Amino acid sequence: MAATTRQQKFARLIHKEISDIFQQDKRGILENAFITVADVRVSPDLSVAKIYLSMMLAKDKPSLLERINARKSEIRKALGDRIRNQARIIPELVFYIDEVEEKAQRIDDIIRNLNIPPAES
């Protein structure tokens, strides 16, 4: 089901603010890992935000995700401080590892390594 305009606007707002929070990372949550927010999906009632994180250069992605989840309340509070004038409720944050880029890289590698004989004319 397609997201409503309201959900899309709220998702863009959360995307921007979470990206800024991770970029500044004053709390040391990421420990110098390079993380980008790949996508944000918001529930219809705007109470839950699913945040997909791209961790291309991170060595141990599950432990980094675990560390982010352990500090989720701090991240949510920082988000609340930033959007409290634009939103009535601050959504519950659920973080996921976005593996789209890794899968695309694997497919690209497979295609590159195919042994296709030249076409006979």
Stockholm file with secondary structure:
# STOCKHOLM 1.0

chainA/1-121         MAATTRQQKFARLIHKEISDIFQQDKRGILENAFITVADVRVSPDLSVAKIYLSMMLAKDKPSLLERINARKSEIRKALGDRIRNQARIIPELVFYIDEVEEKAQRIDDIIRNLNIPPAES
#=GR chainA/1-121 SS CCCCHHHHHHHHHHHHHHHHHHHHCTTCSSTTCCCEEEEEEECTTSCEEEEEEECTTCSCHHHHHHHHHHTHHHHHHHHHHHHTTTCSSCCEEEEEECCHHHHHHHHHHHHHTCCCCCCCC
#=GC SS_cons         CCCCHHHHHHHHHHHHHHHHHHHHCTTCSSTTCCCEEEEEEECTTSCEEEEEEECTTCSCHHHHHHHHHHTHHHHHHHHHHHHTTTCSSCCEEEEEECCHHHHHHHHHHHHHTCCCCCCCC
//
